[in-house]
Amino acid sequence: MSWLRAASAGTRLLANRSSVGGRRGAMGAAGSGMGNNTSTSLGNSATTPVKQIQETISDNCVVIFSKTSCSYCTMAKKIFHDMNVNYKVVELDMHEYGNQFQDALHKMTGERTVPRIFVNGTFIGGATDTHRLHKEGKLLPLVHQCYLTKSKRKEVEH
């Protein structure tokens, strides 16, 4: 099935999973809704890779575009795991259209390498940039800002 036909038909291309590296349920403690959400799917309502990527970024506080064989991707996921932060992972090498998504990420961020990490809707860089922000104490506040914003939106809606 072509990318355009799949998107137009609203076909869910790949399924969501709730574990990374076999650690099912290892995160999400304290009832905070935190944990990880590994996905090879970016949703079914978009018609272009860029639009699907933008929807995924806007729907999640932390999104990591990754490859399963990438040690830098593993390092980035570990940073968020160790902070007990919920994050969405899109494993590009497991995605039928991973190359198209990687091309779209290249256009959006200026680099084709993985991981490509977005926090609170903003591209923050790769693993090294994320590690630096974490060491400087700036990463967790960015994540918390997103969760606070999302919870305020929910209060207004209800």
C-alpha positions as CSV (number, residue, x, y, z in Angstrom):
1,M,0.0,0.0,0.0
2,S,1.4,3.4,-0.9
3,W,2.0,6.0,1.7
4,L,-0.6,8.3,0.3
5,R,-3.2,5.6,-0.1
6,A,-2.6,4.4,3.4
7,A,-2.9,7.9,4.8
8,S,-5.9,8.7,2.7
9,A,-7.7,5.5,3.7
10,G,-6.9,6.3,7.4
11,T,-5.1,3.0,7.7
12,R,-3.1,2.6,10.9
13,L,0.3,1.6,9.5
14,L,1.8,0.1,12.6
15,A,0.7,-0.6,16.1
16,N,1.6,1.1,19.4
17,R,3.5,-0.7,22.1
18,S,4.0,0.3,25.7
19,S,7.6,-0.9,26.3
20,V,11.1,-0.1,25.4
21,G,13.9,-2.6,25.7
22,G,11.6,-5.2,27.3
23,R,10.9,-3.0,30.4
24,R,7.2,-3.2,30.2
25,G,5.6,-1.1,33.0
26,A,9.0,-0.1,34.5
27,M,8.0,3.6,34.3
28,G,4.9,5.5,35.0
29,A,5.1,5.5,38.8
30,A,3.5,7.9,41.2
31,G,0.3,8.1,39.2
32,S,1.7,10.9,37.2
33,G,0.9,9.4,33.9
34,M,4.6,9.3,33.3
35,G,6.3,6.4,31.6
36,N,7.1,5.7,28.0
37,N,5.1,5.0,25.0
38,T,7.0,3.3,22.2
39,S,5.4,3.6,18.9
40,T,6.2,2.8,15.3
41,S,3.0,4.6,14.3
42,L,2.5,8.3,14.0
43,G,-1.3,8.2,13.7
44,N,-3.7,7.8,10.9
45,S,-5.3,11.2,10.2
46,A,-2.4,12.9,8.4
47,T,-1.6,12.8,4.7
48,T,2.1,13.8,4.8
49,P,5.0,12.7,7.0
50,V,5.6,16.3,8.1
51,K,1.9,16.6,9.2
52,Q,2.0,13.3,11.1
53,I,5.3,14.3,12.8
54,Q,3.8,17.7,13.8
55,E,0.6,16.0,15.2
56,T,2.7,13.6,17.2
57,I,4.9,16.4,18.6
58,S,1.8,18.5,19.5
59,D,0.1,15.5,21.2
60,N,3.1,14.5,23.4
61,C,5.3,16.5,25.7
62,V,8.4,14.5,24.8
63,V,8.9,12.7,21.4
64,I,12.0,10.8,20.4
65,F,12.5,9.8,16.8
66,S,14.9,6.9,17.1
67,K,16.3,3.8,15.6
68,T,16.5,0.6,17.6
69,S,20.2,0.0,16.7
70,C,21.3,3.5,17.7
71,S,23.4,3.8,20.8
72,Y,22.8,7.6,21.0
73,C,19.0,6.9,20.8
74,T,19.4,4.4,23.7
75,M,21.3,7.1,25.7
76,A,18.6,9.7,25.1
77,K,15.8,7.3,26.1
78,K,17.7,6.4,29.2
79,I,17.9,10.1,30.3
80,F,14.1,10.4,30.2
81,H,13.6,6.9,31.7
82,D,15.9,7.8,34.6
83,M,14.0,11.1,35.2
84,N,10.7,9.0,35.2
85,V,9.4,11.1,32.3
86,N,6.7,10.0,29.9
87,Y,8.0,10.0,26.3
88,K,6.8,8.9,22.9
89,V,9.3,6.9,20.9
90,V,9.0,6.5,17.1
91,E,11.4,3.8,16.0
92,L,12.1,4.8,12.4
93,D,13.8,1.6,11.5
94,M,10.6,-0.3,12.5
95,H,8.3,1.9,10.6
96,E,7.3,1.1,7.0
97,Y,7.8,4.7,6.0
98,G,10.8,5.4,8.3
99,N,12.9,6.8,5.5
100,Q,10.2,9.3,4.5
101,F,9.8,10.4,8.1
102,Q,13.6,10.7,8.5
103,D,13.6,12.9,5.3
104,A,10.8,15.0,6.8
105,L,12.7,15.4,10.1
106,H,15.8,16.5,8.1
107,K,13.8,19.2,6.5
108,M,12.3,20.3,9.8
109,T,15.5,20.2,11.9
110,G,18.4,20.6,9.5
111,E,19.9,17.2,10.3
112,R,19.1,13.6,9.3
113,T,20.7,11.9,12.2
114,V,18.9,10.2,15.1
115,P,17.7,10.7,17.7
116,R,15.7,13.8,16.9
117,I,14.1,14.9,20.2
118,F,11.3,17.3,20.7
119,V,10.2,18.7,24.1
120,N,7.1,20.8,24.6
121,G,6.7,21.1,20.8
122,T,10.3,22.4,20.3
123,F,13.2,20.5,18.8
124,I,15.9,20.4,21.4
125,G,18.5,18.4,19.4
126,G,20.0,15.0,19.6
127,A,21.3,12.8,22.4
128,T,24.3,15.0,23.2
129,D,22.2,18.2,23.3
130,T,19.7,16.4,25.5
131,H,22.4,15.2,27.8
132,R,23.9,18.7,28.1
133,L,20.5,20.2,29.0
134,H,20.0,17.5,31.6
135,K,23.4,18.1,33.2
136,E,22.7,21.9,33.2
137,G,19.4,21.2,35.0
138,K,17.3,22.6,32.1
139,L,15.7,19.5,30.7
140,L,13.3,18.6,33.5
141,P,11.9,22.1,33.8
142,L,11.1,22.1,30.0
143,V,9.2,18.8,30.5
144,H,7.4,20.0,33.5
145,Q,6.4,23.2,31.7
146,C,4.7,21.1,29.1
147,Y,2.8,18.9,31.6
148,L,1.7,22.1,33.5
149,T,0.4,23.6,30.2
150,K,-1.4,20.5,29.3
151,S,-3.1,20.1,32.7
152,K,-4.2,23.8,32.6
153,R,-5.8,23.2,29.2
154,K,-7.6,20.2,30.5
155,E,-9.0,22.2,33.5
156,V,-10.2,24.9,31.1
157,E,-11.9,22.3,28.9
158,H,-13.7,20.7,31.8
